[in-house]
Amino acid sequence: MAYVYRHIRLDKNEVFYIGIGSEANYNRSRDIVKRNKIWHNIHNKTEIRVDLVLDNISWEEAKQKEIEFVKLYG
């Protein structure tokens, strides 16, 4: 099973990252090491909040929803 999560930058209350994961303890959603430079630049400027958007869905559905949310949030 899989999940979809989003990272929100608290200084602007804006979503800046959409991701998916599959582990039961949601580690990927909270991981700060395996991120790109843009993500780290935002994280260094402000606090972030992790929201679980969808949970307990198939991996295929999670991939599709990730695409839809990226289109929605940019």
N, C-alpha and C positions, 0 to 999 in steps of 0.2 A: 504494500500500500504506500501511498505517497501523500504529500501535502504541498500547498502553495503558500508562500509567505511574502510579506512586503516590508521594506525598511522605510521608515519615515524620519526625515530630518526635522528635529523639534524646533529649530530656529525659524523655519518657514512653514512648518506643519504640512510638508509636501512629501509625497512618495518619491523616492529616488532609486529604488531597486525592487525588482520582483524576482523571486527565485523559487526553486522547487527542491524538495529533499525527500528522502525515503526512510530515514532512521527513526525509530520509535521515540527517541529522546530529543528530537528536533535540533540536534547539534548543528547541522548546516545553517539553519536560520540564525544562529547566534555566533557562528564562526567569524572571526575578524582577521584571520591569518591569510586565508586563501581568497583574497579579493584583489581587484585591479586598482590601479593608481587613482582613478577618478573616485572610486568608492572610498579609498583611504583619505583622499583630500577632503571629502565631505565629512567623514567620520572624525578627522582631526579638527574640523571647524566647529562642530556642534554635537550634541548628544543625539542618539537615534533611538527609535522605538521599533520593536519587531512585532508585527501583527500576523497572526495565523489567519489566512483568508479562507482556505479550504483544507479539509483534513479527511483522511481515510478514503482517498480516491485512488483509482488506478494510475499507474505511471503514465500511460498514454493520455488519460484525461488531464493529469497534472501538466504535461507538456503543452497540450492544447490550451488550457486555461492560462498558462504562463504567457503564451503568445498573445492571447486576448487581452490580458492585463497590461502587457508591455505596450500594445497598441493604444490602450485606453490612457495610460499614464505618460506615455512618450519615452 
